[in-house]
Amino acid sequence: MNTRWRQFKKLVPAEDFYECYYENKPQLCPVCRGKLEESSYYEEYHGCVEENRHCKGCGYARYWSYGSTLLEVGSLSISYSYSTPDKEVSLIEDTFAREIVKERNRRKMEIRKYYRKRG
Protein backbone atom coordinates (compact mmCIF):
# COMPACT_ATOMS: atom_id res chain seq x y z
CA MET A 1 0.00 0.00 0.00
CA ASN A 2 1.57 3.28 -1.05
CA THR A 3 1.62 6.63 0.74
CA ARG A 4 -1.39 7.99 -1.12
CA TRP A 5 -3.59 5.17 0.15
CA ARG A 6 -2.27 5.59 3.70
CA GLN A 7 -3.20 9.27 3.65
CA PHE A 8 -6.59 8.39 2.19
CA LYS A 9 -7.10 5.80 4.94
CA LYS A 10 -6.71 8.47 7.62
CA LEU A 11 -9.44 10.60 6.04
CA VAL A 12 -12.03 7.90 5.28
CA PRO A 13 -13.78 5.45 7.66
CA ALA A 14 -12.42 1.88 7.58
CA GLU A 15 -15.42 0.27 5.79
CA ASP A 16 -15.42 2.85 2.99
CA PHE A 17 -11.64 2.74 2.66
CA TYR A 18 -11.49 -0.99 1.99
CA GLU A 19 -14.31 -0.75 -0.55
CA CYS A 20 -12.51 2.05 -2.40
CA TYR A 21 -9.13 0.32 -2.21
CA TYR A 22 -10.31 -3.01 -3.60
CA GLU A 23 -12.58 -1.43 -6.23
CA ASN A 24 -9.76 0.72 -7.61
CA LYS A 25 -7.11 -1.98 -7.45
CA PRO A 26 -6.32 -3.19 -10.99
CA GLN A 27 -7.04 -6.82 -11.85
CA LEU A 28 -3.93 -8.90 -12.55
CA CYS A 29 -3.58 -11.55 -15.22
CA PRO A 30 -3.53 -15.04 -13.65
CA VAL A 31 -0.89 -16.19 -16.16
CA CYS A 32 1.73 -13.44 -16.34
CA ARG A 33 0.64 -11.15 -13.48
CA GLY A 34 0.39 -8.23 -15.92
CA LYS A 35 -2.43 -5.72 -15.89
CA LEU A 36 -5.67 -6.96 -17.43
CA GLU A 37 -7.48 -4.70 -19.85
CA GLU A 38 -11.13 -4.64 -18.89
CA SER A 39 -14.18 -3.31 -20.66
CA SER A 40 -17.87 -3.75 -20.04
CA TYR A 41 -21.13 -2.65 -21.57
CA TYR A 42 -24.31 -1.86 -19.66
CA GLU A 43 -27.87 -1.63 -20.90
CA GLU A 44 -30.48 0.42 -19.11
CA TYR A 45 -32.87 -2.36 -18.13
CA HIS A 46 -30.63 -5.44 -18.14
CA GLY A 47 -27.53 -4.16 -16.37
CA CYS A 48 -24.16 -5.55 -17.42
CA VAL A 49 -24.53 -7.46 -20.68
CA GLU A 50 -20.89 -7.69 -21.82
CA GLU A 51 -17.66 -8.00 -19.91
CA ASN A 52 -14.25 -8.47 -21.51
CA ARG A 53 -10.92 -9.11 -19.80
CA HIS A 54 -7.77 -9.77 -21.75
CA CYS A 55 -4.02 -9.51 -21.39
CA LYS A 56 -1.91 -8.29 -24.29
CA GLY A 57 1.24 -9.89 -22.89
CA CYS A 58 0.30 -13.55 -22.78
CA GLY A 59 -2.97 -14.00 -24.67
CA TYR A 60 -5.21 -14.71 -21.68
CA ALA A 61 -8.83 -13.70 -22.37
CA ARG A 62 -12.19 -14.07 -20.71
CA TYR A 63 -15.16 -12.71 -22.66
CA TRP A 64 -18.72 -12.80 -21.39
CA SER A 65 -21.50 -11.47 -23.60
CA TYR A 66 -25.26 -11.96 -23.36
CA GLY A 67 -24.95 -15.29 -21.54
CA SER A 68 -22.17 -16.89 -23.58
CA THR A 69 -18.63 -17.14 -22.28
CA LEU A 70 -15.38 -17.52 -24.21
CA LEU A 71 -12.21 -18.54 -22.32
CA GLU A 72 -8.78 -18.39 -23.97
CA VAL A 73 -5.31 -19.14 -22.69
CA GLY A 74 -2.32 -20.36 -24.68
CA SER A 75 -3.64 -22.60 -27.46
CA LEU A 76 -6.85 -23.50 -25.60
CA SER A 77 -10.11 -21.80 -26.50
CA ILE A 78 -13.37 -22.90 -24.85
CA SER A 79 -16.84 -21.43 -25.07
CA TYR A 80 -20.12 -22.21 -23.36
CA SER A 81 -23.49 -20.55 -22.96
CA TYR A 82 -25.98 -19.99 -20.15
CA SER A 83 -27.87 -23.17 -21.13
CA THR A 84 -24.84 -25.41 -20.52
CA PRO A 85 -25.45 -27.75 -17.53
CA ASP A 86 -23.74 -26.81 -14.26
CA LYS A 87 -21.66 -30.02 -14.15
CA GLU A 88 -20.25 -29.31 -17.60
CA VAL A 89 -19.52 -25.68 -16.69
CA SER A 90 -17.60 -26.77 -13.59
CA LEU A 91 -15.58 -29.24 -15.73
CA ILE A 92 -14.83 -26.49 -18.24
CA GLU A 93 -13.76 -24.08 -15.50
CA ASP A 94 -11.53 -26.76 -13.91
CA THR A 95 -9.93 -27.50 -17.28
CA PHE A 96 -9.38 -23.80 -17.83
CA ALA A 97 -7.79 -23.39 -14.38
CA ARG A 98 -5.42 -26.32 -15.06
CA GLU A 99 -4.52 -24.81 -18.42
CA ILE A 100 -3.72 -21.49 -16.73
CA VAL A 101 -1.29 -23.28 -14.39
CA LYS A 102 0.32 -25.11 -17.35
CA GLU A 103 0.71 -21.87 -19.29
CA ARG A 104 2.18 -20.09 -16.25
CA ASN A 105 4.73 -22.90 -15.78
CA ARG A 106 5.53 -22.94 -19.50
CA ARG A 107 6.21 -19.20 -19.48
CA LYS A 108 8.35 -19.56 -16.35
CA MET A 109 10.47 -22.26 -18.03
CA GLU A 110 10.88 -20.12 -21.16
CA ILE A 111 12.18 -17.25 -19.04
CA ARG A 112 14.59 -19.56 -17.20
CA LYS A 113 15.90 -20.98 -20.50
CA TYR A 114 16.40 -17.48 -21.87
CA TYR A 115 18.47 -16.33 -18.91
CA ARG A 116 20.38 -19.63 -18.73
CA LYS A 117 21.54 -19.22 -22.34
CA ARG A 118 22.42 -15.55 -21.88
CA GLY A 119 24.05 -15.64 -18.49
Secondary structure, DSSP 8 states (H G I E B T S, - for coil): --HHHHHHHHHS-HHHHHHHHHHHS--B-TTT--B-EEEEEEETTTEEEEEEEE-TTT--EEEEETTEEEEEETTEEEEEETTS-HHHHHHHHHHHHHHHHHHHHHHHHHHHHHHHHH-
